[in-house]
Amino acid sequence: MKLDLEARSVGPAFGGKPDRPDRARLDVSGLRRQLHGDVSADAYVCGRYATDASIYQIMPQAVVMPKVREDVEATLAFARDEGVTITARGGGTSQSGQTVGGGIGVDIEQPVHVAGKIDD
């Protein structure tokens, strides 16, 4: 019996279509224009988010570093339209592979501010 050990992430929840395996196909230029924060599909940046303290490594297609709540909302809408998953990352999220995924990584370690106001 041959085991298929290829890592796959599936989204949306409960059996949606799998994330696009080809990183070049995810065009984040439209998302980039909507955000106050940053978005990158650069191999170096994505590589930093491809692993946690575990043995698991899954390269995300893009990484978003939101500055305001609306950045998170725009990222969720973009991911839904593109059919890719979201993997949220924050301080102390996990160290057992739960922070890696093949869709869009969202780094919410820094406080996300409400547009026009700075949270204390």
Contact map, one row per residue, 1 for C-alpha under 8 A:
111000000000000000000000000000000000000000000000000000000000000000000000000000000000000000000000000000000000000000000000
111100000000000000000000000000000000000000000000000000000000000000000000000000000000000000000000000000000000000000000000
111110000000000000000000000000000000000000000000000000000000000000000000000000000000000000000000000000000000000000000000
011111000000000000000000000000000000000000000000000000000000000000000000000000000000000000000000000000000000000000000000
001111100000000000000000000000000000000000000000000000000000000000000000000000000000000000000000000000000000000000000000
000111110000000000000000000000000000000000000000000000000000000000000000000000000000000000000000000000000000000000000000
000011111000000000000000000000000000000000000000000000000100000000000000000000000000000000000000000000000000000000000000
000001111100000001100000000000000000000000000000000000000000000000000000000000000000000000000000000001000000000000000000
000000111110000001100000000000000000000000000000000000000000000000000000000000000000100000000000000011100000000000000000
000000011111101111100000000000000000000000000000000000000000000000000000000000000000100000000000000000000000000000000000
000000001111111111100000000000000000000000000000000000000000000000000000000000000011100000000000000000000000000000000000
000000000111111110000000000000000000000000000000000000000000000000000000000000010011100000000000000000000000000000000000
000000000111111100000000000000000000000000000000000000000000000000000000000000000000000000000000000000000000000000000000
000000000011111100000000000000000000000000000000000000000000000000000000000000000000000000000000000000000000000000000000
000000000111111110000000000000000000000000000000000000000000000000000000000000000000000000000000000000000000000000000000
000000000111111111000000000000000000000000000000000000000000000000000000000000000000000000000000000000000000000000000000
000000000111001111100000000000000000000000000000000000000000000000000000000000000010000000000000000000000000000000000000
000000011110000111110000000000000000000000000000000000000000000000000000000000000011000000000000000000000000000000000000
000000011110000011111000000000000000000000000000000000000000000000000000000000000011100000000000000001100000000000000000
000000000000000001111110110000000000000000000000000000000000000000000000000000000001000000000000000001100000000000000000
000000000000000000111110000000000000000000000000000000000000000000000000000000000000000000000000000001000000000000000000
000000000000000000011111110000000000000000000000000000000000000000000000000000000000000000000000000000000000000000000000
000000000000000000011111110000000000000010000000000000000000100000000000000000000000000000000000000000000000000000000000
000000000000000000000111111000000000000000000000000000000000000000000000000000000000000000000000000000000000000000000000
000000000000000000010111111000000000000000000000000000000000000000000000000000000000000000000000000000000000000000000000
000000000000000000010111111100000000000000000000000000000000100000000000000000000100000000000000000000000000000000000000
000000000000000000000001111111000000000000000000000000000000000000000000000000000000000000000000000000000000000000000000
000000000000000000000000011111110000001110000000000000000000010000000000000000000000000000000000000000000000000000000000
000000000000000000000000001111111000000000000000000000000000000000000000000000000000000000000000000000000000000000000000
000000000000000000000000001111111100000000000000000000000000000000000000000000000000000000000000000000000000000000000000
000000000000000000000000000111111110001000000000000000000000000000000000011001000000000000000000000000000000000000000000
000000000000000000000000000111111110011000000000000000000000000000000000000000000000000000000000000000000000000000000000
000000000000000000000000000011111110000000000000000000000000000000000000000000000000000000000000000000000000000000000000
000000000000000000000000000001111111000000000000000000000000000000000010010000000000000000000000000000000000000000000000
000000000000000000000000000000111111110000000000000000000000000001000110010000000000000000000000000000000000000000000000
000000000000000000000000000000000111110000000000000000000000000001110010000000000000000000000000000000000000000000000000
000000000000000000000000000000000011111000000000000000000000000111110010000000000000000000000000000000000000000000000000
000000000000000000000000000000010011111100000000000000000000000111000000000000000000000000000000000000000000000000000000
000000000000000000000000000100110000111110000000000000000000011110000000000000000000000000000000000000000000000000000000
000000000000000000000000000100000000011111001100000000000000011100000000000000000000000000000000000000000000000000000000
000000000000000000000010000100000000001111101100000000000000111000000000000000000000000000000000000000000000000000000000
000000000000000000000000000000000000000111111100000000000000010000000000000000000000000000000000000000000000000000000000
000000000000000000000000000000000000000011111110000000000000000000000000000000000000000000000000000000000000000000000000
000000000000000000000000000000000000000001111111000000000000000000000000000000000000000000000000000000000000000000000000
000000000000000000000000000000000000000111111111100000000000001000000000000000000000000000000000000000000000000000000000
000000000000000000000000000000000000000111111111110000000011111000000000000000000000000000000000000000000000000000000000
000000000000000000000000000000000000000000111111111000000011000000000000000000000000000000000000000000000000000000000000
000000000000000000000000000000000000000000011111111000000000000000000000000000000000000000000000000000000000000000000000
000000000000000000000000000000000000000000001111111100000011001000000000000000000000000000000000000100001000000000000000
000000000000000000000000000000000000000000000111111100001111000000000000000000000000000000000000000110000000000000000000
000000000000000000000000000000000000000000000011111111111110000000000000000000000000000000000000101100000000000000000000
000000000000000000000000000000000000000000000000111111111000000000000000000000000000000000000111101100000000000000000000
000000000000000000000000000000000000000000000000001111100000000000000000000000000000000000000011100000000000000000000000
000000000000000000000000000000000000000000000000001111110000000000000000000000000000000000000011100000000000000000000000
000000000000000000000000000000000000000000000000001111111000000000000000000000000000000000000001100000000000000000000000
000000000000000000000000000000000000000000000000001101111100000000000000000000000000000000000001100100000000000000000000
000000000000000000000000000000000000000000000000011100111110000000000000000000000000000000000000100100000000000000000000
000000100000000000000000000000000000000000000000011000011111000000000000000000000000000000000000000111000000000000000000
000000000000000000000000000000000000000000000110111000001111100000000000000000000000000000000000000111000000000000000000
000000000000000000000000000000000000000000000110110000000111111000000000000000000000000000000000000111111000000000000000
000000000000000000000010010000000000000010000100000000000011111000000000000000000000000000000000000001111000000000000000
000000000000000000000000000100000000001111000100000000000001111100000000000000000000000000000000000000111000000000000000
000000000000000000000000000000000000001110001100100000000001111110000000000000000000000000000000000000011110000000000000
000000000000000000000000000000000000111100000000000000000000011111000000001000000000000000000000000000011110000000000000
000000000000000000000000000000000000111000000000000000000000001111100000000000000000000000000000000000000111000000000000
000000000000000000000000000000000011110000000000000000000000000111111011000000000000000000000000000000000111000100000000
000000000000000000000000000000000001100000000000000000000000000011111010000000000000000000000000000000000000001110000000
000000000000000000000000000000000001100000000000000000000000000001111111000000000000000000000000000000000000000111100000
000000000000000000000000000000000000000000000000000000000000000001111111100000000000000000000000000000000000000111100000
000000000000000000000000000000000010000000000000000000000000000000011111110000000000000000000000000000000000000001100000
000000000000000000000000000000000111100000000000000000000000000001111111111000000000000000000000000000000000000000000000
000000000000000000000000000000000000000000000000000000000000000001011111111100000000000000000000000000000100000000000000
000000000000000000000000000000000000000000000000000000000000000000001111111110000000000000000000000000000000000000000000
000000000000000000000000000000100110000000000000000000000000000000000111111111000000000000000000000000000000000000000000
000000000000000000000000000000100000000000000000000000000000000100000011111111100000000000000000000000000000000000000000
000000000000000000000000000000000000000000000000000000000000000000000001111111110000010000000000000000000000000000000000
000000000000000000000000000000000000000000000000000000000000000000000000111111111000000000000000000000000000000000000000
000000000000000000000000000000100000000000000000000000000000000000000000011111111100000000000000000000000000000000000000
000000000000000000000000000000000000000000000000000000000000000000000000001111111111110000000000000000010000000000000000
000000000001000000000000000000000000000000000000000000000000000000000000000111111111100000000000000000000000000000000000
000000000000000000000000000000000000000000000000000000000000000000000000000011111110000000000000000000000000000000000000
000000000000000000000000010000000000000000000000000000000000000000000000000001111111000000000000000000000000000000000000
000000000011000011100000000000000000000000000000000000000000000000000000000000111111100000000000000000000000000000000000
000000000011000001110000000000000000000000000000000000000000000000000000000000110111110000000000000001110000000000000000
000000001111000000100000000000000000000000000000000000000000000000000000000000110011111000000000000011110000000000000000
000000000000000000000000000000000000000000000000000000000000000000000000000100100001111100000000000010111100000000000000
000000000000000000000000000000000000000000000000000000000000000000000000000000000000111110000000001110111100000000000000
000000000000000000000000000000000000000000000000000000000000000000000000000000000000011111000000001000001111000000000000
000000000000000000000000000000000000000000000000000000000000000000000000000000000000001111101000001000001111100000000000
000000000000000000000000000000000000000000000000000000000000000000000000000000000000000111111000000000000011110000000000
000000000000000000000000000000000000000000000000000000000000000000000000000000000000000011111000000000000000100000000000
000000000000000000000000000000000000000000000000000000000000000000000000000000000000000001111110000000000000000000000000
000000000000000000000000000000000000000000000000000000000000000000000000000000000000000011111110001000000000000000000000
000000000000000000000000000000000000000000000000000100000000000000000000000000000000000000011111111000000000000000000000
000000000000000000000000000000000000000000000000000111000000000000000000000000000000000000011111111000000000000000000000
000000000000000000000000000000000000000000000000000111110000000000000000000000000000000000000111111000000000000000000000
000000000000000000000000000000000000000000000000001111111000000000000000000000000000000000000111111100000000000000000000
000000000000000000000000000000000000000000000000000000000000000000000000000000000000000000000111111110000000000000000000
000000000000000000000000000000000000000000000000001100000000000000000000000000000000001110001111111110000000000000000000
000000000000000000000000000000000000000000000000111100011111000000000000000000000000001000000000111111001000000000000000
000000001000000000000000000000000000000000000000010000000111000000000000000000000000111000000000011111111000000000000000
000000011000000000111000000000000000000000000000000000000111100000000000000000000001100000000000000111110000000000000000
000000001000000000110000000000000000000000000000000000000001110000000000000000000001111000000000000011111000000000000000
000000000000000000000000000000000000000000000000000000000001111100000000000000100001111000000000000011111100000000000000
000000000000000000000000000000000000000000000000100000000001111100000000000000000000011110000000000110111110000000000000
000000000000000000000000000000000000000000000000000000000000001111000001000000000000011110000000000000011111000000000000
000000000000000000000000000000000000000000000000000000000000001111000000000000000000000111000000000000001111110000000000
000000000000000000000000000000000000000000000000000000000000000011000000000000000000000111000000000000000111111100000000
000000000000000000000000000000000000000000000000000000000000000000000000000000000000000011100000000000000011111000000000
000000000000000000000000000000000000000000000000000000000000000000000000000000000000000001000000000000000011111100000000
000000000000000000000000000000000000000000000000000000000000000000100000000000000000000000000000000000000001111110000010
000000000000000000000000000000000000000000000000000000000000000001111000000000000000000000000000000000000001011111000000
000000000000000000000000000000000000000000000000000000000000000000111000000000000000000000000000000000000000001111101110
000000000000000000000000000000000000000000000000000000000000000000011100000000000000000000000000000000000000000111111110
000000000000000000000000000000000000000000000000000000000000000000011100000000000000000000000000000000000000000011111100
000000000000000000000000000000000000000000000000000000000000000000000000000000000000000000000000000000000000000001111100
000000000000000000000000000000000000000000000000000000000000000000000000000000000000000000000000000000000000000011111110
000000000000000000000000000000000000000000000000000000000000000000000000000000000000000000000000000000000000000011111111
000000000000000000000000000000000000000000000000000000000000000000000000000000000000000000000000000000000000001011001111
000000000000000000000000000000000000000000000000000000000000000000000000000000000000000000000000000000000000000000000111
